[in-house]
Amino acid sequence: MRFAIYIPDNLEGPAPVLYHLSGMSCSEQTFIQKTGFQRWASHYGIIVVSPDVCPRITYGVEKNEIEAKGLSFYVNAVKKPWNKNYQMYSYVNEELPSIIQENFNVNKDRQSIMGHSMGGHGALISALKNPGKFRSVSAFAPVCNPSKSPDIQFIFKCYFGDDEKAIEEWDATCLVTNYKGPELNILIHQGNNDQYKEQLKLQNFASACEKAGIAVSTNVEDRFDHGFYFISSFIEQHFHHHSKFLCDS
């Protein structure tokens, strides 16, 4: 597995760390090349880690859609052949943080997570399944309710079969209804012209948070779509959000 890491200059002592999970058809390079986040990571003194989106494993002569687009969804698959290598949830929440803590001067008690699209889904489920692990969570156009999105259900059935309960264990809208833990500090942005908004199901997640008494700031921005101009336009707000919980000032 590959990952990109950005370390601002002139850090003093262990620094907070922010994990960013990218969306489908991306790699560990996409976020660092297309968003302009470095200015704000440097401003706040936050180390940023962006892993690749999936194991680069080929199960046949011709890559299928899951492999070609990197559709890991940051879950731990249970069905063959995916269960052997597609354990991205464990990688993001256990293996990768251990690698970062062992090799870089990060403050393991000050970490947050964010993501885009499929990666936004990964960020939300990581925070919901690990109460207290991340001080804050944010997402750009996250997949919020995959069990209710037919196009995404196909992928989840590859990983979990027809077990609806198993699929719901990896669905942020389902998980939030039973969340027990410290405040999550959630920020979400989505473009009003997002071509995938019917699949994202943001309103389902917002409604579930309201019923569960969990605060979430959802922002739907006019004239923006699903792409990286949208992310670069609002990346400052997300770093400001995380800095409130990661930094002393």
Backbone bond lengths (Angstrom), bond angles and torsions (degrees), N, CA, C in turn:
res aa  C-N    CA-C-N  psi(-1)  N-CA   C-N-CA  omega(-1)  CA-C   N-CA-C  phi
1 M - - - 1.463 - - 1.525 110.04 -
2 R 1.339 115.30 142.53 1.457 121.38 178.37 1.523 109.23 -110.24
3 F 1.334 114.96 153.74 1.464 119.42 172.31 1.515 108.91 -148.45
4 A 1.318 115.36 154.95 1.462 121.67 173.95 1.519 108.08 -106.37
5 I 1.316 116.69 144.44 1.460 120.49 177.08 1.521 108.87 -135.52
6 Y 1.330 116.33 134.59 1.468 122.68 177.06 1.521 108.00 -113.08
7 I 1.328 115.72 123.70 1.458 121.78 -179.96 1.526 108.46 -118.42
8 P 1.321 118.40 110.45 1.469 120.46 179.16 1.524 111.66 -60.51
9 D 1.307 115.42 151.83 1.464 120.30 176.33 1.519 110.72 -69.39
10 N 1.332 115.10 156.11 1.463 122.88 169.50 1.522 113.46 62.00
11 L 1.320 117.13 34.82 1.465 119.01 173.00 1.524 109.37 -75.13
12 E 1.306 115.40 143.29 1.464 120.66 177.80 1.522 108.80 -115.91
13 G 1.336 115.83 113.47 1.448 119.68 179.04 1.519 112.30 76.99
14 P 1.320 116.67 -179.20 1.471 120.48 179.14 1.528 111.04 -58.32
15 A 1.313 116.17 134.31 1.462 121.22 -175.23 1.522 110.46 -108.88
16 P 1.333 117.28 152.98 1.462 119.86 174.04 1.524 110.47 -65.41
17 V 1.324 115.78 157.51 1.461 120.42 -176.85 1.530 109.80 -130.59
18 L 1.322 115.06 137.82 1.459 122.72 178.76 1.525 108.41 -120.27
19 Y 1.320 116.79 122.06 1.463 122.00 177.70 1.524 108.95 -93.07
20 H 1.341 115.70 132.71 1.457 120.33 176.70 1.519 109.46 -118.41
21 L 1.345 115.94 129.10 1.461 122.45 179.66 1.521 108.85 -108.57
22 S 1.321 116.12 123.79 1.469 120.93 -176.64 1.525 111.64 -87.13
23 G 1.332 114.84 171.86 1.451 121.44 -177.34 1.519 112.94 -94.42
24 M 1.320 114.77 -174.74 1.457 120.82 -177.38 1.523 111.30 -61.15
25 S 1.317 115.61 151.81 1.470 124.60 -179.43 1.528 112.50 64.48
26 C 1.322 117.28 17.82 1.473 121.46 178.13 1.524 110.02 -107.81
27 S 1.321 115.20 -179.52 1.458 122.12 174.12 1.520 107.70 -144.02
28 E 1.333 116.45 -171.94 1.465 119.14 177.81 1.523 112.38 -68.60
29 Q 1.326 117.28 -11.95 1.462 121.03 -178.73 1.535 113.66 -89.27
30 T 1.313 117.68 -22.05 1.461 120.95 -168.38 1.521 112.41 -61.56
31 F 1.308 117.36 -50.81 1.460 121.17 -176.54 1.521 111.67 -63.48
32 I 1.338 117.16 -40.62 1.459 119.17 -176.18 1.522 112.29 -73.69
33 Q 1.324 117.16 -21.10 1.464 120.32 -178.44 1.527 114.09 -93.53
34 K 1.335 118.10 -24.96 1.462 119.54 -166.72 1.526 116.14 -116.86
35 T 1.325 119.24 -3.18 1.466 118.51 -171.50 1.522 115.15 -113.27
36 G 1.336 118.15 -20.72 1.461 119.66 -177.57 1.518 113.82 70.95
37 F 1.322 116.95 24.84 1.466 120.39 -177.33 1.522 113.49 -68.26
38 Q 1.354 116.84 -21.43 1.466 120.23 -171.21 1.530 112.17 -57.66
39 R 1.327 116.10 -36.48 1.471 119.94 -179.67 1.518 110.62 -56.76
40 W 1.342 116.16 -43.06 1.466 119.99 -174.44 1.520 111.47 -83.27
41 A 1.324 118.00 -32.02 1.458 119.92 173.86 1.524 110.33 -62.78
42 S 1.329 115.95 -40.29 1.454 120.56 177.95 1.524 111.14 -68.61
43 H 1.321 115.86 -41.06 1.479 120.89 -179.44 1.528 110.94 -58.75
44 Y 1.334 116.57 -42.75 1.466 119.94 -175.71 1.523 112.92 -95.41
45 G 1.324 118.11 -8.79 1.461 120.33 -179.49 1.514 113.19 72.95
46 I 1.335 116.45 45.13 1.463 121.89 -177.30 1.533 109.73 -114.98
47 I 1.313 117.16 126.93 1.455 122.13 172.55 1.533 108.12 -75.65
48 V 1.330 116.59 137.13 1.459 121.05 -177.31 1.525 109.01 -121.52
49 V 1.331 115.42 131.34 1.465 122.38 179.25 1.525 108.70 -119.94
50 S 1.331 116.19 129.42 1.465 120.93 179.14 1.529 109.04 -129.65
51 P 1.319 117.56 107.20 1.469 119.83 -179.32 1.521 112.09 -82.07
52 D 1.325 115.36 164.63 1.455 120.38 169.02 1.535 108.07 -63.19
53 V 1.333 116.44 159.40 1.463 119.76 -170.73 1.523 113.75 -87.53
54 C 1.340 117.89 -13.10 1.462 119.54 -177.74 1.517 109.67 -164.32
55 P 1.328 116.88 163.60 1.466 119.85 170.52 1.521 109.07 -67.39
56 R 1.288 117.36 137.92 1.466 120.27 179.44 1.526 109.39 -90.18
57 I 1.326 114.31 71.91 1.463 122.41 -176.80 1.524 108.73 -112.60
58 T 1.298 117.90 136.23 1.463 122.12 176.43 1.524 108.90 -110.14
59 Y 1.331 116.71 122.34 1.458 121.31 -177.89 1.524 112.83 -97.38
60 G 1.330 117.53 -2.50 1.456 119.45 178.33 1.511 110.09 -155.02
61 V 1.315 116.47 177.34 1.457 120.49 178.65 1.525 110.12 -62.53
62 E 1.348 115.84 -42.21 1.456 120.80 177.50 1.518 108.89 -105.72
63 K 1.308 117.06 129.74 1.462 120.27 177.90 1.529 109.68 -67.19
64 N 1.325 116.72 137.15 1.451 119.74 174.42 1.530 109.68 -87.02
65 E 1.318 116.58 -178.70 1.470 119.87 -174.56 1.512 112.53 -63.05
66 I 1.321 117.65 -38.52 1.463 120.77 -179.22 1.523 110.21 -60.41
67 E 1.309 117.13 -47.45 1.464 120.61 -179.57 1.520 111.74 -70.78
68 A 1.326 115.63 -41.70 1.464 119.64 -175.68 1.518 112.37 -64.17
69 K 1.323 117.32 -36.48 1.466 121.36 -177.19 1.528 113.24 -102.08
70 G 1.318 117.13 -1.75 1.464 119.36 178.82 1.511 113.48 68.14
71 L 1.318 117.10 41.25 1.465 121.17 -171.65 1.526 111.94 -83.13
72 S 1.300 117.51 60.26 1.464 121.03 -179.21 1.523 112.05 -75.26
73 F 1.317 117.55 -31.55 1.462 124.62 -174.71 1.523 112.22 55.69
74 Y 1.331 116.79 15.03 1.465 122.47 173.72 1.527 112.41 57.25
75 V 1.341 115.98 38.87 1.461 121.11 177.74 1.530 108.92 -113.09
76 N 1.312 116.14 171.58 1.461 122.54 171.80 1.519 108.09 -102.22
77 A 1.322 117.04 105.40 1.463 121.11 -178.49 1.528 110.53 -69.24
78 V 1.344 115.97 150.23 1.465 120.31 179.61 1.532 112.49 -117.56
79 K 1.318 117.82 -15.26 1.462 120.15 -178.85 1.526 110.96 -99.92
80 K 1.334 114.83 146.44 1.470 120.94 177.24 1.524 109.33 -70.08
81 P 1.348 117.55 149.96 1.470 128.28 -3.16 1.523 113.81 -85.66
82 W 1.346 115.85 -0.69 1.463 120.41 -169.87 1.523 113.15 -69.60
83 N 1.346 117.25 -26.92 1.464 118.95 -173.82 1.522 113.34 -67.81
84 K 1.329 117.39 -18.33 1.469 118.85 -178.59 1.521 111.99 -71.33
85 N 1.314 117.77 -43.25 1.464 120.48 -174.61 1.526 114.09 -118.28
86 Y 1.310 117.58 -26.55 1.470 119.88 -176.29 1.530 110.36 -83.88
87 Q 1.326 114.05 74.55 1.464 123.43 178.37 1.529 108.03 -122.00
88 M 1.322 115.07 52.22 1.464 120.17 -172.33 1.516 113.25 -69.59
89 Y 1.309 117.87 -29.26 1.466 119.43 177.69 1.532 110.37 -62.32
90 S 1.320 116.00 -47.59 1.470 119.50 178.37 1.520 111.01 -64.94
91 Y 1.327 116.47 -37.64 1.464 119.34 178.94 1.522 111.30 -61.79
92 V 1.331 116.32 -48.37 1.467 120.81 -175.40 1.525 111.46 -69.75
93 N 1.317 117.89 -36.21 1.458 120.88 -173.14 1.522 114.77 -96.75
94 E 1.327 117.65 -15.07 1.460 119.84 -177.56 1.523 112.45 -127.12
95 E 1.328 116.78 -62.46 1.463 119.81 -172.52 1.526 112.51 -66.52
96 L 1.336 116.89 -51.18 1.464 119.53 -177.47 1.528 112.58 -62.48
97 P 1.346 120.71 -47.22 1.470 119.15 177.08 1.527 112.64 -57.55
98 S 1.326 117.14 -35.88 1.469 119.20 177.83 1.524 111.35 -64.57
99 I 1.336 116.12 -41.87 1.467 120.01 177.89 1.527 110.41 -62.19
100 I 1.318 116.59 -44.49 1.459 121.13 -178.92 1.522 110.66 -64.32
101 Q 1.326 117.44 -44.83 1.468 121.05 -177.77 1.529 111.87 -66.80
102 E 1.319 117.14 -31.42 1.461 120.98 -178.69 1.527 112.80 -78.63
103 N 1.333 117.12 -24.60 1.460 119.72 -170.93 1.525 115.20 -117.25
104 F 1.327 117.83 -9.48 1.456 120.87 -178.08 1.526 109.68 -135.57
105 N 1.319 114.93 155.99 1.467 120.87 -173.62 1.535 109.94 -85.39
106 V 1.330 115.36 73.75 1.463 120.57 -179.32 1.524 109.91 -109.84
107 N 1.314 114.11 155.37 1.460 121.32 175.29 1.523 107.72 -92.73
108 K 1.317 116.91 105.59 1.469 120.67 -174.21 1.524 112.68 -66.77
109 D 1.315 117.17 -15.41 1.467 120.88 178.52 1.520 112.35 -90.17
110 R 1.333 116.48 -2.74 1.469 120.31 179.62 1.532 108.09 -127.90
111 Q 1.313 116.01 84.55 1.455 120.19 179.11 1.524 109.58 -136.84
112 S 1.322 115.11 145.97 1.460 122.97 178.04 1.513 108.65 -136.69
113 I 1.331 115.28 173.49 1.465 119.39 -175.74 1.520 110.30 -142.94
114 M 1.338 115.55 146.11 1.459 121.82 178.25 1.521 108.55 -146.70
115 G 1.340 116.98 169.01 1.448 119.14 178.22 1.509 112.16 -171.65
116 H 1.326 114.54 171.67 1.468 122.37 -177.99 1.521 109.18 -125.92
117 S 1.338 116.95 129.31 1.460 123.02 173.85 1.529 110.34 58.70
118 M 1.334 118.57 -117.40 1.457 120.62 174.99 1.524 111.05 -55.90
119 G 1.341 116.33 -36.55 1.455 120.82 177.89 1.519 112.43 -70.92
120 G 1.344 116.97 -30.04 1.457 119.84 173.43 1.514 110.64 -63.94
121 H 1.328 116.02 -39.68 1.461 120.89 173.56 1.528 110.08 -59.51
122 G 1.344 116.33 -45.43 1.460 119.99 179.10 1.513 112.56 -61.19
123 A 1.325 117.11 -39.15 1.462 120.81 179.54 1.530 110.99 -66.42
124 L 1.327 116.66 -43.95 1.467 120.41 -178.91 1.523 111.55 -64.31
125 I 1.339 117.37 -47.13 1.465 117.79 -177.96 1.525 111.26 -69.06
126 S 1.336 117.58 -32.07 1.472 119.97 177.82 1.521 110.55 -63.60
127 A 1.331 117.04 -42.75 1.461 120.66 179.26 1.521 111.13 -69.11
128 L 1.332 116.91 -40.33 1.464 120.77 -176.63 1.527 112.42 -71.70
129 K 1.320 117.37 -32.95 1.463 121.17 -177.79 1.530 112.66 -87.89
130 N 1.341 116.99 -6.00 1.474 121.42 -178.70 1.525 110.05 -133.21
131 P 1.337 117.67 68.75 1.471 119.98 -177.03 1.531 112.12 -53.19
132 G 1.333 115.18 126.56 1.457 120.66 176.99 1.513 114.82 87.76
133 K 1.325 118.66 -9.82 1.467 120.40 -178.17 1.518 111.42 -70.24
134 F 1.341 116.09 -40.46 1.456 121.68 -178.28 1.527 109.75 -113.58
135 R 1.308 115.73 133.15 1.465 119.84 -177.93 1.522 112.63 -72.21
136 S 1.319 116.74 -24.59 1.464 121.04 -179.83 1.518 108.18 -157.52
137 V 1.343 115.06 161.85 1.461 120.74 179.62 1.515 108.29 -144.49
138 S 1.326 116.44 140.90 1.459 119.75 176.31 1.520 108.94 -144.26
139 A 1.342 114.89 161.76 1.459 118.82 -176.88 1.517 110.66 -153.68
140 F 1.321 114.63 144.12 1.462 122.70 169.95 1.525 107.76 -102.80
141 A 1.327 116.25 120.79 1.467 122.20 176.04 1.527 112.21 43.77
142 P 1.339 118.11 57.56 1.463 119.55 -176.59 1.521 113.11 -75.89
143 V 1.321 115.66 150.20 1.464 121.12 166.13 1.528 106.01 -74.16
144 C 1.327 116.55 113.13 1.466 120.58 -169.80 1.518 114.61 -102.18
145 N 1.324 117.90 -24.68 1.466 120.55 -170.65 1.533 109.17 -145.75
146 P 1.335 117.47 63.64 1.465 120.34 -172.34 1.522 114.15 -60.91
147 S 1.331 117.72 -27.90 1.460 119.38 -179.25 1.523 112.25 -68.00
148 K 1.339 117.08 -14.10 1.458 121.83 178.80 1.531 112.23 -110.60
149 S 1.321 116.98 10.49 1.468 121.80 179.31 1.523 108.84 -113.30
150 P 1.345 118.09 104.73 1.469 121.23 -173.86 1.527 114.50 -53.20
151 D 1.332 118.26 -40.80 1.465 120.30 -178.22 1.520 111.95 -65.27
152 I 1.328 116.22 -30.61 1.465 120.35 -178.81 1.520 110.81 -88.69
153 Q 1.321 117.63 -27.58 1.462 121.06 177.38 1.527 111.22 -55.38
154 F 1.332 116.45 -36.94 1.461 120.32 -179.72 1.535 110.71 -56.90
155 I 1.339 116.22 -43.66 1.463 121.08 -178.93 1.521 110.37 -67.21
156 F 1.327 116.01 -44.77 1.462 119.84 -179.00 1.531 111.51 -64.56
157 K 1.331 117.57 -32.41 1.460 119.64 177.98 1.526 111.08 -70.33
158 C 1.330 117.34 -27.79 1.467 119.61 172.52 1.524 110.57 -62.69
159 Y 1.315 117.06 -35.70 1.462 122.27 -176.46 1.524 113.10 -86.90
160 F 1.366 117.41 -33.56 1.461 120.77 -170.80 1.525 114.41 -125.96
161 G 1.330 117.43 1.59 1.451 119.69 -176.71 1.517 111.22 71.48
162 D 1.315 116.71 -150.95 1.465 121.45 -177.57 1.524 112.90 -94.71
163 D 1.304 117.02 13.74 1.467 121.71 -179.44 1.530 110.39 -75.83
164 E 1.330 116.01 98.67 1.470 120.13 -176.74 1.525 111.75 -63.61
165 K 1.310 117.44 -36.96 1.462 120.53 179.87 1.524 110.90 -64.41
166 A 1.318 116.54 -38.88 1.465 120.24 178.30 1.520 110.41 -65.28
167 I 1.330 116.73 -40.59 1.463 120.57 178.78 1.518 110.75 -64.65
168 E 1.328 117.61 -40.35 1.467 121.05 -179.49 1.520 112.37 -64.75
169 E 1.335 117.14 -22.83 1.468 120.41 176.60 1.523 112.23 -69.22
170 W 1.348 116.60 -10.64 1.464 121.79 179.08 1.532 110.68 -120.49
171 D 1.312 116.40 26.62 1.465 123.24 -176.82 1.522 108.05 -119.44
172 A 1.339 117.35 117.43 1.466 121.04 -174.55 1.520 112.31 -60.18
173 T 1.331 117.59 -38.19 1.462 120.15 -178.94 1.520 111.09 -66.54
174 C 1.309 117.83 -35.26 1.460 121.35 175.96 1.530 111.03 -74.24
175 L 1.318 116.98 -41.33 1.463 120.65 -177.51 1.524 112.47 -65.13
176 V 1.328 117.20 -35.40 1.460 119.59 -173.40 1.527 111.46 -67.91
177 T 1.332 117.06 -24.08 1.466 119.64 -178.75 1.527 111.98 -67.70
178 N 1.336 117.06 -23.44 1.468 121.10 -178.36 1.522 112.69 -114.74
179 Y 1.335 116.85 14.60 1.466 119.42 -176.00 1.528 110.82 -67.56
180 K 1.316 115.35 130.69 1.467 122.41 174.57 1.527 106.96 -131.31
181 G 1.302 116.48 109.65 1.451 119.40 -178.72 1.507 111.08 174.22
182 P 1.325 117.41 -174.08 1.466 120.90 179.55 1.518 111.47 -66.92
183 E 1.318 115.81 168.18 1.457 121.10 -179.04 1.524 110.26 -56.01
184 L 1.337 116.10 138.87 1.460 120.55 -173.90 1.527 113.98 -87.34
185 N 1.331 117.30 -27.48 1.472 120.82 -179.94 1.531 111.13 56.19
186 I 1.349 115.32 68.13 1.458 122.26 -173.61 1.527 110.74 -100.70
187 L 1.323 116.76 131.98 1.466 123.24 172.89 1.529 108.50 -126.02
188 I 1.346 116.60 130.86 1.458 121.17 179.03 1.519 110.18 -133.47
189 H 1.333 115.77 135.11 1.457 122.73 170.36 1.529 108.95 -119.91
190 Q 1.335 115.02 140.68 1.462 120.86 173.65 1.519 109.03 -143.07
191 G 1.312 116.88 143.67 1.450 120.99 177.53 1.522 111.40 -80.77
192 N 1.324 116.89 138.96 1.457 120.80 179.51 1.529 111.98 -66.62
193 N 1.335 116.25 -24.62 1.466 121.27 178.30 1.530 112.44 -99.81
194 D 1.322 116.55 20.55 1.463 120.89 179.31 1.522 109.46 -62.66
195 Q 1.322 115.41 121.71 1.463 120.38 -176.63 1.520 112.99 -69.90
196 Y 1.341 116.94 -11.82 1.461 120.41 -179.09 1.532 113.12 -110.49
197 K 1.320 118.13 11.32 1.467 119.79 -169.56 1.528 113.12 -61.49
198 E 1.340 118.08 -27.95 1.460 119.71 177.93 1.530 111.02 -67.61
199 Q 1.326 117.04 -26.70 1.459 120.82 177.42 1.529 112.13 -85.38
200 L 1.318 116.99 -24.58 1.462 120.77 -174.88 1.525 112.70 -74.32
201 K 1.333 118.03 -36.90 1.470 123.34 176.32 1.524 112.79 59.88
202 L 1.337 116.84 45.33 1.462 121.00 -179.53 1.522 111.61 -61.16
203 Q 1.319 117.36 -40.77 1.457 119.39 -177.22 1.524 111.78 -64.42
204 N 1.326 117.24 -33.48 1.468 119.67 176.39 1.521 110.80 -60.84
205 F 1.328 115.63 -42.68 1.469 119.95 -179.94 1.525 110.65 -67.75
206 A 1.326 116.74 -44.02 1.461 120.41 179.78 1.529 110.80 -60.92
207 S 1.316 117.47 -41.19 1.465 121.39 179.21 1.530 111.09 -66.22
208 A 1.339 116.49 -40.31 1.461 120.15 178.96 1.526 110.85 -65.35
209 C 1.341 116.88 -38.73 1.472 120.51 176.77 1.526 110.81 -63.14
210 E 1.315 115.96 -42.35 1.470 119.85 179.96 1.524 110.79 -62.02
211 K 1.326 117.08 -44.09 1.462 120.73 179.78 1.516 111.54 -65.34
212 A 1.338 116.40 -33.24 1.459 120.83 -178.50 1.530 112.50 -85.95
213 G 1.330 116.65 -4.56 1.462 120.46 -178.90 1.511 113.65 72.78
214 I 1.328 116.91 28.55 1.466 122.16 179.58 1.519 109.24 -105.74
215 A 1.320 116.30 125.40 1.457 121.30 -177.46 1.521 110.64 -75.84
216 V 1.332 115.18 134.59 1.466 120.92 175.61 1.523 107.69 -144.65
217 S 1.314 116.49 135.06 1.466 121.57 176.59 1.520 108.20 -97.64
218 T 1.339 116.91 108.20 1.458 121.44 178.55 1.513 109.23 -108.04
219 N 1.314 115.97 132.26 1.460 122.39 -175.44 1.524 109.08 -130.15
220 V 1.326 116.92 115.70 1.461 122.27 178.08 1.519 107.78 -104.36
221 E 1.331 115.60 116.02 1.454 121.45 -170.58 1.531 111.47 -101.48
222 D 1.329 116.06 128.05 1.461 121.32 -179.28 1.532 111.75 -63.53
223 R 1.329 115.25 142.29 1.466 125.17 170.21 1.532 113.49 70.95
224 F 1.318 118.41 8.47 1.466 120.24 176.99 1.519 110.13 -104.51
225 D 1.348 115.32 146.79 1.456 120.40 179.08 1.529 110.12 -107.57
226 H 1.324 116.84 -149.14 1.455 122.49 -173.17 1.532 113.35 -93.99
227 G 1.333 117.60 -3.33 1.452 120.44 -166.66 1.515 116.03 -89.44
228 F 1.326 114.76 -169.26 1.463 120.46 -171.47 1.524 113.58 -81.35
229 Y 1.328 119.60 -19.23 1.465 119.15 170.07 1.528 109.76 -63.00
230 F 1.317 115.83 -36.24 1.467 121.55 176.08 1.521 109.83 -62.20
231 I 1.324 117.66 -47.45 1.463 120.38 -179.25 1.527 110.90 -63.78
232 S 1.315 117.02 -47.53 1.464 119.79 -177.38 1.525 111.69 -64.13
233 S 1.338 117.26 -25.12 1.464 120.62 179.40 1.522 112.55 -73.09
234 F 1.326 117.55 -25.83 1.467 120.33 -175.07 1.526 113.13 -122.92
235 I 1.330 117.44 10.49 1.459 120.03 -178.77 1.531 111.43 -64.15
236 E 1.321 117.10 -31.62 1.472 119.48 178.33 1.517 110.92 -59.99
237 Q 1.333 117.38 -45.18 1.460 120.58 -179.74 1.522 111.84 -60.62
238 H 1.325 116.17 -36.10 1.461 118.50 -178.90 1.524 111.65 -72.38
239 F 1.304 117.42 -37.99 1.462 118.61 176.74 1.526 111.21 -69.91
240 H 1.312 116.91 -35.79 1.473 119.50 175.36 1.530 109.28 -62.78
241 H 1.311 117.00 -42.71 1.468 121.54 177.92 1.530 111.05 -57.58
242 H 1.330 116.43 -51.05 1.461 119.48 -177.72 1.519 112.16 -68.18
243 S 1.333 116.96 -33.04 1.465 119.36 -178.29 1.517 111.61 -63.18
244 K 1.329 117.61 -28.69 1.463 120.87 -179.79 1.527 111.95 -64.29
245 F 1.324 116.38 -24.12 1.455 120.51 -176.84 1.518 112.75 -111.19
246 L 1.337 117.39 -16.27 1.461 120.65 -178.59 1.525 113.27 -99.92
247 C 1.320 116.49 -27.62 1.466 120.36 -171.08 1.522 111.00 -110.92
248 D 1.333 115.39 156.40 1.466 120.58 -177.32 1.516 112.46 -71.91
249 S 1.339 117.10 -30.25 1.466 119.57 -175.81 1.510 109.74 -116.77
